[in-house]
Amino acid sequence: MGTNYYLHRNICIRCHRSDIIHIGKSSGGWVFVFYAAEIEDDYKLDTYEKWTNFLIAEVNIGSKIMNEYNEKVSLEVFLNLVAEKQCGKKHNFDGNFIDKGGYNFWDNEFS
C-alpha cells in the first residue's frame, strides 16, 4: 500500500478550489516514484532537481503539498521523506525511468 502526494496551487481564498498536480507516490519498501508531470507545453517535471525547484517556488507563493488523505505536508517533511525512501531502497517497476540523480519517475498517471 502507498500514499500519493499532490501539489495544490492557485488556491482560491474564497472557495479553496485549487489546481492539483500529482507529485508522486510513496510505497513501503520502495523508493519514492515521481510523476513526470507536464505543467506547460513542452515543460515536464522529469528530474528531481526540476521538481524540487518547482515545489520550493510554489510553496513560497502559497501552494500546499497534501497527501491523499487531505493532510498538509510541509516541504521539509516531504523532501526528507523522499531522501529517506531513496536511501538503499529497491527501484519500483518496469516502464519507469531514472533521472541522472537516481530518482525514479513514471511517465503515465498512476494511482
C-alpha positions as CSV (number, residue, x, y, z in Angstrom):
1,M,0.0,0.0,0.0
2,G,1.2,3.5,-0.8
3,T,0.5,7.2,-0.3
4,N,0.1,9.7,-3.1
5,Y,1.2,13.3,-2.8
6,Y,-0.2,16.3,-4.6
7,L,0.6,19.9,-5.0
8,H,-2.4,22.2,-4.6
9,R,-1.7,25.5,-6.4
10,N,-3.7,28.6,-7.4
11,I,-5.8,28.1,-4.3
12,C,-8.9,30.3,-4.2
13,I,-9.2,32.2,-0.9
14,R,-13.0,32.1,-1.0
15,C,-13.9,28.5,-2.0
16,H,-10.5,26.8,-1.5
17,R,-10.6,25.3,-5.0
18,S,-7.2,24.6,-6.4
19,D,-5.3,23.3,-9.4
20,I,-3.9,19.9,-8.4
21,I,-0.7,18.3,-9.7
22,H,0.2,14.7,-8.8
23,I,3.8,14.8,-7.4
24,G,4.2,11.0,-6.9
25,K,3.8,8.0,-4.7
26,S,5.5,6.6,-1.6
27,S,5.1,2.8,-1.2
28,G,6.5,0.7,1.6
29,G,10.0,-0.7,0.9
30,W,10.4,1.2,-2.4
31,V,11.9,4.4,-3.5
32,F,9.6,7.4,-4.0
33,V,8.3,7.5,-7.5
34,F,7.8,10.9,-9.0
35,Y,5.2,11.6,-11.7
36,A,6.8,13.2,-14.7
37,A,4.1,16.0,-14.8
38,E,3.8,18.2,-17.8
39,I,3.0,21.7,-16.4
40,E,3.3,23.7,-19.5
41,D,3.5,22.9,-23.2
42,D,6.8,21.2,-23.7
43,Y,7.9,21.6,-20.0
44,K,8.0,18.4,-17.9
45,L,9.0,18.0,-14.3
46,D,11.1,15.0,-15.2
47,T,14.1,15.3,-12.8
48,Y,14.4,15.6,-9.1
49,E,16.0,19.0,-9.5
50,K,13.1,20.3,-11.6
51,W,10.6,19.0,-9.1
52,T,12.5,20.4,-6.1
53,N,12.9,23.9,-7.6
54,F,9.2,23.9,-8.7
55,L,8.0,22.8,-5.2
56,I,10.1,25.4,-3.5
57,A,8.9,28.2,-5.7
58,E,5.2,27.1,-5.4
59,V,5.3,26.7,-1.6
60,N,6.9,30.2,-1.4
61,I,3.8,31.7,-3.1
62,G,1.2,29.8,-1.0
63,S,0.8,26.4,-2.7
64,K,0.5,23.4,-0.5
65,I,1.7,19.8,-0.6
66,M,-1.0,17.4,0.5
67,N,-1.2,13.7,0.8
68,E,-4.2,11.6,-0.5
69,Y,-5.7,11.8,3.0
70,N,-6.0,15.6,2.6
71,E,-3.3,16.1,5.2
72,K,-0.9,19.1,4.6
73,V,2.8,18.1,4.4
74,S,5.5,20.7,4.8
75,L,8.1,21.0,2.1
76,E,10.8,20.0,4.6
77,V,8.9,16.8,5.7
78,F,8.2,15.9,2.1
79,L,11.8,16.3,0.9
80,N,13.0,14.3,4.0
81,L,10.6,11.5,3.1
82,V,11.9,11.4,-0.4
83,A,15.5,11.3,0.8
84,E,14.8,8.6,3.3
85,K,13.0,6.5,0.7
86,Q,15.8,6.9,-1.8
87,C,18.5,5.6,0.6
88,G,19.2,1.9,0.0
89,K,15.7,1.0,-1.3
90,K,14.7,-1.0,-4.3
91,H,13.6,0.6,-7.5
92,N,10.0,0.1,-8.4
93,F,8.6,-1.3,-11.6
94,D,9.4,-1.7,-15.3
95,G,8.4,1.1,-17.5
96,N,9.6,3.9,-15.4
97,F,12.8,5.9,-15.9
98,I,15.5,7.1,-13.5
99,D,16.9,10.6,-13.7
100,K,20.6,11.4,-13.5
101,G,20.4,11.6,-9.7
102,G,19.0,8.1,-9.4
103,Y,15.4,9.2,-8.7
104,N,12.5,7.2,-10.1
105,F,9.9,8.7,-12.4
106,W,6.8,7.4,-14.1
107,D,5.5,9.0,-17.3
108,N,1.9,7.9,-17.0
109,E,-0.7,8.7,-14.4
110,F,-0.8,6.1,-11.7
111,S,-3.0,5.5,-8.6
